[in-house]
Amino acid sequence: MNIGETSRRSGLPAKTIRYYETIGLIQSDRRDNNYRDYSDDQIHKLRFVHRSRDLGFTIEECRQLLALYEDKSRASADVRDLATARLSDIDAKIRSLTELRKTLEKLVHACHGNARPDCPILEELAEEKS
């Protein structure tokens, strides 16, 4: 199947599919005219990677997940370890974003938003931190 149909069926842009092929994450077959040709199995792997990326896994983690998926003698603990690490990263980002939100919310409430030039938001941004 050509890249356009593969794009439609996998939900990924053709440019992304080509990129994944360039970095060796997936591979396509080649027709006699050297055009890419994708099988149902390759589309399945692209969907797998797409869903993995949606869950926040990095390209390298997707590579590891694909290898584990294809290894029928894998230990599920290896998969769980990857997912647990991703979950920890997400929790850390949530904590960081929560702190950013609190700070920005405090600044927004401190700013009168009137015609006067003094602005606590700009003052905070201009402040030197050590």
Residue pairs with C-beta under 8 A, 6 or more apart in sequence:
1 9
1 37
1 38
1 39
1 43
2 35
2 36
2 37
2 38
3 14
3 17
3 18
3 28
3 35
3 36
3 38
4 14
5 38
6 14
6 17
6 36
6 38
6 42
6 43
6 46
7 13
7 14
7 17
9 43
10 17
10 43
10 46
10 47
10 50
11 47
11 50
12 20
12 46
12 49
12 50
17 26
17 46
20 26
20 46
20 49
21 27
21 28
21 36
23 59
25 49
25 59
25 62
25 63
25 66
26 42
26 45
26 46
26 49
27 42
28 36
28 37
28 38
28 42
29 36
29 37
29 38
29 39
29 42
30 36
30 37
31 37
38 46
45 66
48 65
48 66
48 69
49 62
49 66
52 61
52 62
52 65
53 62
55 86
56 86
56 89
56 90
57 65
57 82
57 86
61 82
61 86
64 82
65 79
65 82
68 74
68 78
68 79
68 82
107 120
107 121
107 124
108 121
110 120
110 121
111 119
111 120
111 121
